Structure formats: structure tokens, C-alpha cells
Amino acid sequence: MAQITYDEVNLMLRLYDLRREARLRQARAWFTDNFHPTSPEDMVEKYPQGSEENTYIRMVISYWEMVASIVNRGLINDELFFESNGEIWVVWDRMRTIVPTWRSAFKNPHLFQNIEETCKRLEAWREKRAPGSTVAMRQMLGQSKSKTKVV
């Protein structure tokens, strides 16, 4: 286990404090319960610019992209971060299928690269500790998606 610095712990606590902000907490709850786009077109239709849902999506993704950039620069030890921040993986799992289209549309191959890179390392770390856990989590998330689907 790597040595963790006082600064890393303080930064982790500060990031946790930011997650507790009321509006971001509301956005995160909405995102995990409702954000299930099947395509970029589906996303534009369901969550148009200016809608509350679109605001929530941008808040959640931009928060985790910022956090991932901090982690990717080594300002927080990966293991320390991974032990208590699985939500970033859920966010990536929900958005990963539409990111290639966003990257193409914005002509930016690096769009959301921080979240993607952090989550690749998170999956590798988790699979080393608990083989098969990523597949199990995707299955569980898929089941919860079907339960929240409005018919």
C-alpha cells in the first residue's frame, strides 16, 4: 500500500465536500436514476439544451471530469481514490457509448479523456482485487435501468 500524504487526504475531503453541495447532489441523484441515453440523438431529444436535465448532465460530467484530471495528474493516489469513489465509473459507464459521437461532433478526440482514463485504471484495479466485478456491476446497472424505464 502506497504512502498517502496529508495533502492527498485533504484534497479527497475537499472533493467530497463539493459533492455534498445541494444542487450537485440533486444532479447526481437524477443522473444515476435517469441518465440512460441510447444514442446522441436520443440524448438531444430527451435532454435538450436549456432543460433542467441537460444542466444536471453537464454538472455531473464536468465535476467528474475535473476530479479525474486531478487524479490523472497524480495529485491523489489512485488506490486512495478508487477505494471510495465508484460513482465516477457509473458516470463513465452511462456516457461511454455516446462519447465517440461527441468527440466527432466537437472535433475533439480528447473530450472526456480524463474520466475515461481514470475509469480504465479503476476497472483494472477493481478486477485485480475482485475478478468479474465489472461485468457484475454492468449487469446490475442494466437491471436497475430496466426497472426505472417509463413505459
Buried (B, 14 or more C-beta within 10 A) or exposed (E): EEEEEEEBEEBBEEBEEEBEEEEBEEBBEBBBEBBBBEEBEEBEEBBEEEEEBBBBBEBBBEBBBEBBBBBBEEBBBBEBBBEEBEBBBBBBBBBEEBBEEBBEEEEEEEBBBBBBBBBEBBBEBBEEEEEEEBEEBEEEBEEEBEEEEEE
